[in-house]
């Protein structure tokens, strides 16, 4: 899957014209299809924090086959921390996991603060809140 530029039509299914989050063309997410970003088995130790970077030892993502089923949101890699104003750019597998299942994560990392915070403290670069509870429903076309 390729990262793509955000357009105004990205919240709509190109096949049926419905909002992506309500689209029947994209199969429901299977959260049991999880793997680690590194490819290693999932263990509780993956949450250990590297004090130098503030990043976890590893991150859980949806496996490539699950992400390949389609996205309910645009694939976006960069977001702003509302507290410090810094932009963080995540890897593609993490971005695709957010796009496939916007409720998969409850928080994310700020590269400037070297710490993880709840999603309500971040906005995607296009201005949409990262927290799905704060996102507006797409208006009818």
N, CA, C and O atoms as a GROMACS GRO file, in nm:
protein
  564
    1UNK      N    1   0.083  -0.117   0.000
    1UNK     CA    2   0.000   0.000   0.000
    1UNK      C    3   0.088   0.123   0.000
    1UNK      O    4   0.196   0.124   0.058
    2UNK      N    5   0.042   0.224  -0.064
    2UNK     CA    6   0.121   0.344  -0.083
    2UNK      C    7   0.058   0.460  -0.008
    2UNK      O    8  -0.064   0.476  -0.006
    3UNK      N    9   0.144   0.540   0.054
    3UNK     CA   10   0.095   0.662   0.119
    3UNK      C   11   0.051   0.758   0.009
    3UNK      O   12   0.118   0.769  -0.093
    4UNK      N   13  -0.062   0.827   0.030
    4UNK     CA   14  -0.111   0.914  -0.075
    4UNK      C   15  -0.146   1.050  -0.019
    4UNK      O   16  -0.167   1.065   0.102
    5UNK      N   17  -0.150   1.146  -0.105
    5UNK     CA   18  -0.185   1.282  -0.065
    5UNK      C   19  -0.334   1.288  -0.031
    5UNK      O   20  -0.416   1.229  -0.100
    6UNK      N   21  -0.367   1.360   0.074
    6UNK     CA   22  -0.504   1.376   0.119
    6UNK      C   23  -0.582   1.464   0.021
    6UNK      O   24  -0.534   1.571  -0.017
    7UNK      N   25  -0.700   1.420  -0.017
    7UNK     CA   26  -0.787   1.502  -0.100
    7UNK      C   27  -0.922   1.512  -0.031
    7UNK      O   28  -0.950   1.439   0.064
    8UNK      N   29  -1.007   1.602  -0.080
    8UNK     CA   30  -1.137   1.622  -0.017
    8UNK      C   31  -1.229   1.501  -0.033
    8UNK      O   32  -1.325   1.487   0.042
    9UNK      N   33  -1.200   1.414  -0.130
    9UNK     CA   34  -1.284   1.296  -0.151
    9UNK      C   35  -1.239   1.174  -0.072
    9UNK      O   36  -1.303   1.069  -0.081
   10UNK      N   37  -1.131   1.183   0.005
   10UNK     CA   38  -1.076   1.067   0.074
   10UNK      C   39  -1.167   1.010   0.182
   10UNK      O   40  -1.149   0.895   0.222
   11UNK      N   41  -1.264   1.086   0.231
   11UNK     CA   42  -1.356   1.033   0.331
   11UNK      C   43  -1.475   0.961   0.269
   11UNK      O   44  -1.565   0.917   0.340
   12UNK      N   45  -1.476   0.949   0.136
   12UNK     CA   46  -1.586   0.887   0.064
   12UNK      C   47  -1.537   0.766  -0.014
   12UNK      O   48  -1.429   0.770  -0.073
   13UNK      N   49  -1.615   0.659  -0.016
   13UNK     CA   50  -1.580   0.540  -0.093
   13UNK      C   51  -1.596   0.571  -0.242
   13UNK      O   52  -1.702   0.618  -0.284
   14UNK      N   53  -1.493   0.545  -0.322
   14UNK     CA   54  -1.504   0.574  -0.465
   14UNK      C   55  -1.599   0.478  -0.538
   14UNK      O   56  -1.645   0.507  -0.648
   15UNK      N   57  -1.629   0.362  -0.475
   15UNK     CA   58  -1.715   0.262  -0.539
   15UNK      C   59  -1.864   0.289  -0.516
   15UNK      O   60  -1.943   0.285  -0.610
   16UNK      N   61  -1.902   0.318  -0.389
   16UNK     CA   62  -2.045   0.333  -0.360
   16UNK      C   63  -2.086   0.477  -0.328
   16UNK      O   64  -2.205   0.508  -0.327
   17UNK      N   65  -1.987   0.566  -0.303
   17UNK     CA   66  -2.018   0.706  -0.275
   17UNK      C   67  -2.058   0.733  -0.131
   17UNK      O   68  -2.088   0.847  -0.096
   18UNK      N   69  -2.060   0.630  -0.046
   18UNK     CA   70  -2.095   0.646   0.095
   18UNK      C   71  -1.972   0.693   0.174
   18UNK      O   72  -1.859   0.676   0.129
   19UNK      N   73  -1.994   0.754   0.294
   19UNK     CA   74  -1.878   0.784   0.379
   19UNK      C   75  -1.802   0.655   0.407
   19UNK      O   76  -1.863   0.552   0.434
   20UNK      N   77  -1.669   0.659   0.400
   20UNK     CA   78  -1.588   0.538   0.418
   20UNK      C   79  -1.621   0.463   0.546
   20UNK      O   80  -1.622   0.340   0.547
   21UNK      N   81  -1.649   0.535   0.656
   21UNK     CA   82  -1.674   0.469   0.783
   21UNK      C   83  -1.808   0.394   0.784
   21UNK      O   84  -1.830   0.309   0.870
   22UNK      N   85  -1.898   0.423   0.690
   22UNK     CA   86  -2.026   0.353   0.681
   22UNK      C   87  -2.033   0.262   0.559
   22UNK      O   88  -2.133   0.193   0.539
   23UNK      N   89  -1.928   0.262   0.479
   23UNK     CA   90  -1.925   0.189   0.352
   23UNK      C   91  -1.932   0.038   0.373
   23UNK      O   92  -1.864  -0.017   0.461
   24UNK      N   93  -2.012  -0.028   0.293
   24UNK     CA   94  -2.024  -0.174   0.298
   24UNK      C   95  -1.923  -0.242   0.205
   24UNK      O   96  -1.907  -0.364   0.209
   25UNK      N   97  -1.853  -0.163   0.122
   25UNK     CA   98  -1.753  -0.217   0.030
   25UNK      C   99  -1.627  -0.260   0.104
   25UNK      O  100  -1.558  -0.352   0.061
   26UNK      N  101  -1.597  -0.194   0.216
   26UNK     CA  102  -1.478  -0.224   0.294
   26UNK      C  103  -1.518  -0.320   0.406
   26UNK      O  104  -1.603  -0.286   0.489
   27UNK      N  105  -1.458  -0.441   0.410
   27UNK     CA  106  -1.497  -0.537   0.514
   27UNK      C  107  -1.465  -0.485   0.654
   27UNK      O  108  -1.371  -0.407   0.672
   28UNK      N  109  -1.543  -0.528   0.754
   28UNK     CA  110  -1.516  -0.486   0.893
   28UNK      C  111  -1.375  -0.529   0.934
   28UNK      O  112  -1.323  -0.630   0.887
   29UNK      N  113  -1.316  -0.451   1.023
   29UNK     CA  114  -1.180  -0.483   1.070
   29UNK      C  115  -1.183  -0.605   1.161
   29UNK      O  116  -1.276  -0.624   1.240
   30UNK      N  117  -1.081  -0.687   1.150
   30UNK     CA  118  -1.061  -0.803   1.238
   30UNK      C  119  -0.943  -0.771   1.329
   30UNK      O  120  -0.828  -0.787   1.289
   31UNK      N  121  -0.972  -0.727   1.451
   31UNK     CA  122  -0.866  -0.685   1.544
   31UNK      C  123  -0.781  -0.800   1.595
   31UNK      O  124  -0.678  -0.777   1.658
   32UNK      N  125  -0.822  -0.923   1.568
   32UNK     CA  126  -0.738  -1.036   1.608
   32UNK      C  127  -0.618  -1.050   1.515
   32UNK      O  128  -0.523  -1.122   1.547
   33UNK      N  129  -0.620  -0.983   1.402
   33UNK     CA  130  -0.510  -0.988   1.304
   33UNK      C  131  -0.407  -0.880   1.338
   33UNK      O  132  -0.388  -0.784   1.263
   34UNK      N  133  -0.342  -0.899   1.454
   34UNK     CA  134  -0.245  -0.803   1.505
   34UNK      C  135  -0.104  -0.860   1.494
   34UNK      O  136  -0.085  -0.982   1.499
   35UNK      N  137  -0.009  -0.773   1.479
   35UNK     CA  138   0.130  -0.816   1.481
   35UNK      C  139   0.213  -0.698   1.533
   35UNK      O  140   0.162  -0.588   1.549
   36UNK      N  141   0.339  -0.724   1.559
   36UNK     CA  142   0.427  -0.618   1.604
   36UNK      C  143   0.492  -0.552   1.484
   36UNK      O  144   0.517  -0.617   1.382
   37UNK      N  145   0.520  -0.426   1.496
   37UNK     CA  146   0.585  -0.351   1.389
   37UNK      C  147   0.715  -0.419   1.347
   37UNK      O  148   0.751  -0.420   1.229
   38UNK      N  149   0.787  -0.475   1.444
   38UNK     CA  150   0.915  -0.540   1.418
   38UNK      C  151   0.899  -0.678   1.355
   38UNK      O  152   0.996  -0.734   1.303
   39UNK      N  153   0.777  -0.735   1.359
   39UNK     CA  154   0.755  -0.871   1.311
   39UNK      C  155   0.771  -0.975   1.420
   39UNK      O  156   0.744  -1.093   1.397
   40UNK      N  157   0.814  -0.934   1.539
   40UNK     CA  158   0.831  -1.026   1.651
   40UNK      C  159   0.695  -1.057   1.714
   40UNK      O  160   0.600  -0.982   1.693
   41UNK      N  161   0.685  -1.167   1.791
   41UNK     CA  162   0.559  -1.197   1.861
   41UNK      C  163   0.525  -1.087   1.963
   41UNK      O  164   0.614  -1.023   2.019
   42UNK      N  165   0.396  -1.068   1.985
   42UNK     CA  166   0.349  -0.966   2.079
   42UNK      C  167   0.376  -1.012   2.222
   42UNK      O  168   0.337  -1.122   2.261
   43UNK      N  169   0.442  -0.927   2.301
   43UNK     CA  170   0.469  -0.954   2.442
   43UNK      C  171   0.441  -0.827   2.521
   43UNK      O  172   0.441  -0.718   2.464
   44UNK      N  173   0.416  -0.838   2.652
   44UNK     CA  174   0.391  -0.718   2.734
   44UNK      C  175   0.511  -0.622   2.735
   44UNK      O  176   0.493  -0.502   2.756
   45UNK      N  177   0.632  -0.674   2.713
   45UNK     CA  178   0.752  -0.590   2.718
   45UNK      C  179   0.756  -0.487   2.605
   45UNK      O  180   0.835  -0.393   2.610
   46UNK      N  181   0.672  -0.505   2.501
   46UNK     CA  182   0.678  -0.409   2.390
   46UNK      C  183   0.645  -0.267   2.434
   46UNK      O  184   0.679  -0.170   2.366
   47UNK      N  185   0.577  -0.254   2.548
   47UNK     CA  186   0.538  -0.121   2.597
   47UNK      C  187   0.650  -0.049   2.674
   47UNK      O  188   0.635   0.068   2.710
   48UNK      N  189   0.760  -0.119   2.699
   48UNK     CA  190   0.872  -0.054   2.768
   48UNK      C  191   0.918   0.067   2.688
   48UNK      O  192   0.926   0.061   2.565
   49UNK      N  193   0.949   0.175   2.758
   49UNK     CA  194   0.986   0.302   2.694
   49UNK      C  195   1.138   0.319   2.691
   49UNK      O  196   1.206   0.297   2.791
   50UNK      N  197   1.188   0.359   2.576
   50UNK     CA  198   1.328   0.396   2.561
   50UNK      C  199   1.341   0.538   2.615
   50UNK      O  200   1.285   0.631   2.557
   51UNK      N  201   1.414   0.558   2.724
   51UNK     CA  202   1.422   0.692   2.784
   51UNK      C  203   1.485   0.796   2.692
   51UNK      O  204   1.457   0.915   2.707
   52UNK      N  205   1.568   0.755   2.598
   52UNK     CA  206   1.633   0.850   2.508
   52UNK      C  207   1.535   0.908   2.405
   52UNK      O  208   1.548   1.024   2.366
   53UNK      N  209   1.438   0.826   2.362
   53UNK     CA  210   1.346   0.871   2.256
   53UNK      C  211   1.202   0.889   2.304
   53UNK      O  212   1.126   0.964   2.243
   54UNK      N  213   1.165   0.821   2.412
   54UNK     CA  214   1.027   0.822   2.458
   54UNK      C  215   0.940   0.721   2.383
   54UNK      O  216   0.821   0.708   2.412
   55UNK      N  217   0.999   0.650   2.287
   55UNK     CA  218   0.923   0.552   2.208
   55UNK      C  219   0.917   0.418   2.281
   55UNK      O  220   1.006   0.383   2.358
   56UNK      N  221   0.810   0.344   2.255
   56UNK     CA  222   0.799   0.209   2.306
   56UNK      C  223   0.904   0.121   2.239
   56UNK      O  224   0.957   0.156   2.133
   57UNK      N  225   0.932   0.008   2.302
   57UNK     CA  226   1.026  -0.089   2.246
   57UNK      C  227   0.977  -0.138   2.109
   57UNK      O  228   1.057  -0.162   2.019
   58UNK      N  229   0.845  -0.153   2.095
   58UNK     CA  230   0.783  -0.198   1.970
   58UNK      C  231   0.637  -0.153   1.974
   58UNK      O  232   0.586  -0.115   2.080
   59UNK      N  233   0.571  -0.159   1.860
   59UNK     CA  234   0.431  -0.114   1.852
   59UNK      C  235   0.345  -0.221   1.786
   59UNK      O  236   0.387  -0.288   1.692
   60UNK      N  237   0.222  -0.237   1.837
   60UNK     CA  238   0.124  -0.328   1.778
   60UNK      C  239   0.060  -0.256   1.659
   60UNK      O  240   0.026  -0.138   1.668
   61UNK      N  241   0.045  -0.328   1.549
   61UNK     CA  242  -0.024  -0.278   1.430
   61UNK      C  243  -0.116  -0.388   1.379
   61UNK      O  244  -0.102  -0.504   1.419
   62UNK      N  245  -0.208  -0.354   1.292
   62UNK     CA  246  -0.282  -0.456   1.221
   62UNK      C  247  -0.188  -0.519   1.120
   62UNK      O  248  -0.108  -0.449   1.058
   63UNK      N  249  -0.196  -0.650   1.103
   63UNK     CA  250  -0.108  -0.721   1.009
   63UNK      C  251  -0.132  -0.673   0.866
   63UNK      O  252  -0.241  -0.625   0.834
   64UNK      N  253  -0.032  -0.685   0.779
   64UNK     CA  254  -0.043  -0.634   0.643
   64UNK      C  255  -0.167  -0.684   0.568
   64UNK      O  256  -0.229  -0.607   0.495
   65UNK      N  257  -0.203  -0.811   0.586
   65UNK     CA  258  -0.320  -0.865   0.515
   65UNK      C  259  -0.449  -0.797   0.560
   65UNK      O  260  -0.540  -0.777   0.480
   66UNK      N  261  -0.456  -0.761   0.687
   66UNK     CA  262  -0.576  -0.692   0.739
   66UNK      C  263  -0.579  -0.548   0.688
   66UNK      O  264  -0.685  -0.499   0.650
   67UNK      N  265  -0.466  -0.482   0.686
   67UNK     CA  266  -0.460  -0.344   0.636
   67UNK      C  267  -0.493  -0.338   0.487
   67UNK      O  268  -0.548  -0.239   0.439
   68UNK      N  269  -0.459  -0.443   0.415
   68UNK     CA  270  -0.482  -0.447   0.270
   68UNK      C  271  -0.631  -0.455   0.234
   68UNK      O  272  -0.666  -0.438   0.117
   69UNK      N  273  -0.718  -0.480   0.331
   69UNK     CA  274  -0.862  -0.492   0.303
   69UNK      C  275  -0.929  -0.357   0.277
   69UNK      O  276  -1.043  -0.352   0.231
   70UNK      N  277  -0.860  -0.248   0.306
   70UNK     CA  278  -0.916  -0.116   0.278
   70UNK      C  279  -0.918  -0.028   0.400
   70UNK      O  280  -0.907  -0.074   0.514
   71UNK      N  281  -0.931   0.102   0.375
   71UNK     CA  282  -0.924   0.203   0.481
   71UNK      C  283  -1.056   0.277   0.493
   71UNK      O  284  -1.122   0.307   0.393
   72UNK      N  285  -1.094   0.308   0.618
   72UNK     CA  286  -1.214   0.387   0.641
   72UNK      C  287  -1.180   0.536   0.656
   72UNK      O  288  -1.269   0.621   0.660
   73UNK      N  289  -1.052   0.567   0.665
   73UNK     CA  290  -1.002   0.704   0.673
   73UNK      C  291  -0.882   0.715   0.579
   73UNK      O  292  -0.825   0.613   0.540
   74UNK      N  293  -0.844   0.837   0.542
   74UNK     CA  294  -0.724   0.853   0.460
   74UNK      C  295  -0.599   0.806   0.535
   74UNK      O  296  -0.594   0.813   0.658
   75UNK      N  297  -0.499   0.759   0.464
   75UNK     CA  298  -0.370   0.726   0.524
   75UNK      C  299  -0.295   0.857   0.543
   75UNK      O  300  -0.257   0.924   0.447
   76UNK      N  301  -0.273   0.892   0.671
   76UNK     CA  302  -0.203   1.016   0.705
   76UNK      C  303  -0.091   0.981   0.801
   76UNK      O  304  -0.110   0.904   0.894
   77UNK      N  305   0.025   1.037   0.778
   77UNK     CA  306   0.142   1.000   0.859
   77UNK      C  307   0.183   1.105   0.961
   77UNK      O  308   0.250   1.072   1.058
   78UNK      N  309   0.144   1.229   0.943
   78UNK     CA  310   0.193   1.336   1.030
   78UNK      C  311   0.080   1.402   1.108
   78UNK      O  312  -0.030   1.421   1.057
   79UNK      N  313   0.111   1.434   1.233
   79UNK     CA  314   0.013   1.496   1.322
   79UNK      C  315   0.082   1.595   1.414
   79UNK      O  316   0.203   1.589   1.436
   80UNK      N  317   0.000   1.686   1.467
   80UNK     CA  318   0.050   1.793   1.554
   80UNK      C  319   0.004   1.769   1.698
   80UNK      O  320  -0.112   1.738   1.724
   81UNK      N  321   0.100   1.786   1.791
   81UNK     CA  322   0.067   1.781   1.933
   81UNK      C  323   0.017   1.921   1.972
   81UNK      O  324   0.090   2.019   1.959
   82UNK      N  325  -0.106   1.930   2.019
   82UNK     CA  326  -0.167   2.059   2.048
   82UNK      C  327  -0.100   2.132   2.164
   82UNK      O  328  -0.107   2.254   2.172
   83UNK      N  329  -0.034   2.058   2.253
   83UNK     CA  330   0.031   2.120   2.368
   83UNK      C  331   0.160   2.193   2.331
   83UNK      O  332   0.182   2.306   2.374
   84UNK      N  333   0.245   2.127   2.251
   84UNK     CA  334   0.375   2.188   2.219
   84UNK      C  335   0.384   2.238   2.075
   84UNK      O  336   0.476   2.312   2.041
   85UNK      N  337   0.287   2.198   1.989
   85UNK     CA  338   0.285   2.243   1.850
   85UNK      C  339   0.374   2.164   1.756
   85UNK      O  340   0.380   2.193   1.637
   86UNK      N  341   0.444   2.065   1.808
   86UNK     CA  342   0.538   1.987   1.728
   86UNK      C  343   0.466   1.889   1.635
   86UNK      O  344   0.358   1.838   1.667
   87UNK      N  345   0.528   1.864   1.519
   87UNK     CA  346   0.476   1.766   1.422
   87UNK      C  347   0.554   1.636   1.440
   87UNK      O  348   0.676   1.636   1.446
   88UNK      N  349   0.482   1.525   1.448
   88UNK     CA  350   0.542   1.391   1.453
   88UNK      C  351   0.498   1.317   1.327
   88UNK      O  352   0.382   1.328   1.287
   89UNK      N  353   0.588   1.244   1.266
   89UNK     CA  354   0.557   1.163   1.148
   89UNK      C  355   0.579   1.017   1.182
   89UNK      O  356   0.688   0.977   1.223
   90UNK      N  357   0.475   0.936   1.165
   90UNK     CA  358   0.482   0.794   1.198
   90UNK      C  359   0.512   0.711   1.073
   90UNK      O  360   0.497   0.759   0.961
   91UNK      N  361   0.553   0.588   1.096
   91UNK     CA  362   0.578   0.495   0.987
   91UNK      C  363   0.448   0.455   0.918
   91UNK      O  364   0.339   0.472   0.972
   92UNK      N  365   0.462   0.400   0.798
   92UNK     CA  366   0.346   0.367   0.715
   92UNK      C  367   0.256   0.261   0.778
   92UNK      O  368   0.134   0.274   0.769
   93UNK      N  369   0.311   0.157   0.840
   93UNK     CA  370   0.227   0.051   0.900
   93UNK      C  371   0.139   0.108   1.010
   93UNK      O  372   0.022   0.070   1.022
   94UNK      N  373   0.192   0.198   1.092
   94UNK     CA  374   0.112   0.263   1.196
   94UNK      C  375   0.003   0.350   1.133
   94UNK      O  376  -0.112   0.346   1.175
   95UNK      N  377   0.041   0.428   1.031
   95UNK     CA  378  -0.055   0.516   0.963
   95UNK      C  379  -0.167   0.435   0.898
   95UNK      O  380  -0.284   0.474   0.904
   96UNK      N  381  -0.133   0.323   0.836
   96UNK     CA  382  -0.236   0.238   0.774
   96UNK      C  383  -0.326   0.174   0.878
   96UNK      O  384  -0.444   0.152   0.853
   97UNK      N  385  -0.271   0.143   0.996
   97UNK     CA  386  -0.354   0.088   1.104
   97UNK      C  387  -0.456   0.192   1.149
   97UNK      O  388  -0.573   0.158   1.168
   98UNK      N  389  -0.414   0.318   1.166
   98UNK     CA  390  -0.508   0.426   1.198
   98UNK      C  391  -0.615   0.439   1.089
   98UNK      O  392  -0.732   0.456   1.120
   99UNK      N  393  -0.574   0.430   0.962
   99UNK     CA  394  -0.668   0.448   0.851
   99UNK      C  395  -0.766   0.331   0.840
   99UNK      O  396  -0.881   0.351   0.802
  100UNK      N  397  -0.722   0.212   0.872
  100UNK     CA  398  -0.808   0.093   0.866
  100UNK      C  399  -0.906   0.090   0.984
  100UNK      O  400  -1.023   0.056   0.968
  101UNK      N  401  -0.855   0.127   1.104
  101UNK     CA  402  -0.935   0.122   1.227
  101UNK      C  403  -0.902   0.243   1.314
  101UNK      O  404  -0.814   0.235   1.399
  102UNK      N  405  -0.973   0.355   1.295
  102UNK     CA  406  -0.943   0.478   1.371
  102UNK      C  407  -0.952   0.462   1.522
  102UNK      O  408  -0.899   0.545   1.596
  103UNK      N  409  -1.019   0.357   1.571
  103UNK     CA  410  -1.032   0.334   1.715
  103UNK      C  411  -0.930   0.234   1.769
  103UNK      O  412  -0.937   0.196   1.886
  104UNK      N  413  -0.835   0.192   1.687
  104UNK     CA  414  -0.737   0.090   1.729
  104UNK      C  415  -0.650   0.139   1.844
  104UNK      O  416  -0.622   0.063   1.937
  105UNK      N  417  -0.607   0.264   1.839
  105UNK     CA  418  -0.519   0.321   1.941
  105UNK      C  419  -0.593   0.423   2.027
  105UNK      O  420  -0.688   0.487   1.980
  106UNK      N  421  -0.550   0.436   2.152
  106UNK     CA  422  -0.609   0.538   2.240
  106UNK      C  423  -0.514   0.654   2.263
  106UNK      O  424  -0.553   0.756   2.320
  107UNK      N  425  -0.390   0.640   2.218
  107UNK     CA  426  -0.293   0.746   2.235
  107UNK      C  427  -0.184   0.734   2.131
  107UNK      O  428  -0.178   0.638   2.055
  108UNK      N  429  -0.097   0.834   2.129
  108UNK     CA  430   0.017   0.832   2.037
  108UNK      C  431   0.131   0.911   2.098
  108UNK      O  432   0.118   0.970   2.206
  109UNK      N  433   0.242   0.912   2.029
  109UNK     CA  434   0.365   0.971   2.082
  109UNK      C  435   0.392   1.108   2.021
  109UNK      O  436   0.362   1.134   1.904
  110UNK      N  437   0.449   1.195   2.102
  110UNK     CA  438   0.498   1.324   2.054
  110UNK      C  439   0.650   1.316   2.051
  110UNK      O  440   0.714   1.291   2.153
  111UNK      N  441   0.708   1.338   1.933
  111UNK     CA  442   0.852   1.327   1.916
  111UNK      C  443   0.926   1.438   1.991
  111UNK      O  444   1.040   1.419   2.034
  112UNK      N  445   0.863   1.553   2.008
  112UNK     CA  446   0.925   1.665   2.079
  112UNK      C  447   0.921   1.645   2.231
  112UNK      O  448   1.020   1.672   2.300
  113UNK      N  449   0.808   1.599   2.282
  113UNK     CA  450   0.793   1.579   2.427
  113UNK      C  451   0.853   1.447   2.475
  113UNK      O  452   0.869   1.427   2.596
  114UNK      N  453   0.885   1.356   2.382
  114UNK     CA  454   0.941   1.225   2.416
  114UNK      C  455   0.847   1.147   2.508
  114UNK      O  456   0.892   1.082   2.603
  115UNK      N  457   0.717   1.154   2.480
  115UNK     CA  458   0.619   1.085   2.564
  115UNK      C  459   0.492   1.056   2.484
  115UNK      O  460   0.469   1.114   2.378
  116UNK      N  461   0.412   0.965   2.538
  116UNK     CA  462   0.283   0.929   2.478
  116UNK      C  463   0.172   1.002   2.552
  116UNK      O  464   0.179   1.024   2.673
  117UNK      N  465   0.068   1.041   2.475
  117UNK     CA  466  -0.045   1.115   2.530
  117UNK      C  467  -0.173   1.064   2.466
  117UNK      O  468  -0.168   1.000   2.361
  118UNK      N  469  -0.291   1.091   2.528
  118UNK     CA  470  -0.419   1.052   2.468
  118UNK      C  471  -0.440   1.121   2.333
  118UNK      O  472  -0.388   1.230   2.308
  119UNK      N  473  -0.517   1.057   2.247
  119UNK     CA  474  -0.542   1.109   2.112
  119UNK      C  475  -0.606   1.246   2.111
  119UNK      O  476  -0.589   1.321   2.015
  120UNK      N  477  -0.681   1.281   2.216
  120UNK     CA  478  -0.749   1.411   2.215
  120UNK      C  479  -0.650   1.529   2.224
  120UNK      O  480  -0.692   1.644   2.216
  121UNK      N  481  -0.521   1.501   2.240
  121UNK     CA  482  -0.420   1.606   2.243
  121UNK      C  483  -0.353   1.627   2.107
  121UNK      O  484  -0.255   1.701   2.097
  122UNK      N  485  -0.406   1.561   2.002
  122UNK     CA  486  -0.341   1.566   1.871
  122UNK      C  487  -0.442   1.594   1.759
  122UNK      O  488  -0.560   1.559   1.770
  123UNK      N  489  -0.392   1.656   1.653
  123UNK     CA  490  -0.470   1.671   1.529
  123UNK      C  491  -0.381   1.627   1.413
  123UNK      O  492  -0.260   1.648   1.414
  124UNK      N  493  -0.445   1.565   1.314
  124UNK     CA  494  -0.374   1.534   1.190
  124UNK      C  495  -0.330   1.665   1.128
  124UNK      O  496  -0.387   1.770   1.158
  125UNK      N  497  -0.231   1.662   1.041
  125UNK     CA  498  -0.182   1.784   0.977
  125UNK      C  499  -0.292   1.859   0.901
  125UNK      O  500  -0.285   1.980   0.886
  126UNK      N  501  -0.394   1.786   0.853
  126UNK     CA  502  -0.503   1.852   0.781
  126UNK      C  503  -0.604   1.917   0.876
  126UNK      O  504  -0.701   1.978   0.830
  127UNK      N  505  -0.582   1.905   1.008
  127UNK     CA  506  -0.668   1.970   1.107
  127UNK      C  507  -0.771   1.880   1.172
  127UNK      O  508  -0.830   1.919   1.273
  128UNK      N  509  -0.796   1.760   1.118
  128UNK     CA  510  -0.894   1.670   1.180
  128UNK      C  511  -0.836   1.614   1.310
  128UNK      O  512  -0.720   1.574   1.313
  129UNK      N  513  -0.916   1.610   1.418
  129UNK     CA  514  -0.869   1.550   1.542
  129UNK      C  515  -0.833   1.403   1.521
  129UNK      O  516  -0.899   1.332   1.445
  130UNK      N  517  -0.728   1.357   1.588
  130UNK     CA  518  -0.691   1.215   1.580
  130UNK      C  519  -0.791   1.129   1.657
  130UNK      O  520  -0.814   1.014   1.621
  131UNK      N  521  -0.851   1.184   1.761
  131UNK     CA  522  -0.948   1.112   1.843
  131UNK      C  523  -1.079   1.098   1.764
  131UNK      O  524  -1.144   1.198   1.735
  132UNK      N  525  -1.118   0.974   1.729
  132UNK     CA  526  -1.241   0.956   1.651
  132UNK      C  527  -1.365   1.016   1.719
  132UNK      O  528  -1.459   1.056   1.651
  133UNK      N  529  -1.366   1.022   1.851
  133UNK     CA  530  -1.482   1.078   1.923
  133UNK      C  531  -1.498   1.228   1.896
  133UNK      O  532  -1.606   1.283   1.917
  134UNK      N  533  -1.392   1.293   1.852
  134UNK     CA  534  -1.396   1.437   1.827
  134UNK      C  535  -1.412   1.470   1.678
  134UNK      O  536  -1.421   1.588   1.642
  135UNK      N  537  -1.417   1.368   1.594
  135UNK     CA  538  -1.428   1.391   1.450
  135UNK      C  539  -1.573   1.411   1.408
  135UNK      O  540  -1.663   1.346   1.461
  136UNK      N  541  -1.593   1.501   1.314
  136UNK     CA  542  -1.727   1.527   1.263
  136UNK      C  543  -1.763   1.425   1.157
  136UNK      O  544  -1.675   1.372   1.088
  137UNK      N  545  -1.891   1.397   1.144
  137UNK     CA  546  -1.939   1.308   1.038
  137UNK      C  547  -1.924   1.379   0.904
  137UNK      O  548  -1.949   1.499   0.895
  138UNK      N  549  -1.883   1.306   0.799
  138UNK     CA  550  -1.876   1.371   0.668
  138UNK      C  551  -2.015   1.418   0.624
  138UNK      O  552  -2.115   1.349   0.646
  139UNK      N  553  -2.020   1.536   0.561
  139UNK     CA  554  -2.147   1.589   0.512
  139UNK      C  555  -2.185   1.514   0.384
  139UNK      O  556  -2.098   1.472   0.308
  140UNK      N  557  -2.313   1.497   0.362
  140UNK     CA  558  -2.360   1.428   0.241
  140UNK      C  559  -2.312   1.500   0.117
  140UNK      O  560  -2.307   1.623   0.114
  141UNK      N  561  -2.278   1.422   0.016
  141UNK     CA  562  -2.232   1.480  -0.112
  141UNK      C  563  -2.347   1.542  -0.188
  141UNK      O  564  -2.327   1.595  -0.298
   0.00000   0.00000   0.00000
